[in-house]
């Protein structure tokens, strides 16, 4: 179970960083700035979930 949480944390962290970076790079875009705002929020939430999974992989 520890390795599963560690792998899951790594995958979620990479996805969160990619989503956040994409939202950050396009935040001043003229088309749909609200979408990129929510992408940054979703990316931050994914990073938090990855941190929780990493902590769970160490404690379980």
Residue pairs with C-beta under 8 A, 6 or more apart in sequence:
1 60
2 57
2 58
2 60
3 57
4 57
5 53
5 54
5 56
5 57
5 60
6 53
6 54
6 57
8 53
9 50
9 51
9 53
9 54
9 57
10 50
12 46
12 47
12 49
12 50
12 53
13 46
13 47
13 50
13 51
13 54
15 46
16 43
16 44
16 45
16 46
16 47
16 49
16 50
17 43
17 47
18 43
19 39
19 42
19 43
19 46
20 39
20 40
20 43
20 44
20 46
20 47
21 43
22 36
22 39
22 43
23 36
23 37
23 38
23 39
23 40
23 42
23 43
24 36
24 40
26 36
26 39
27 33
27 36
27 37
27 40
29 36
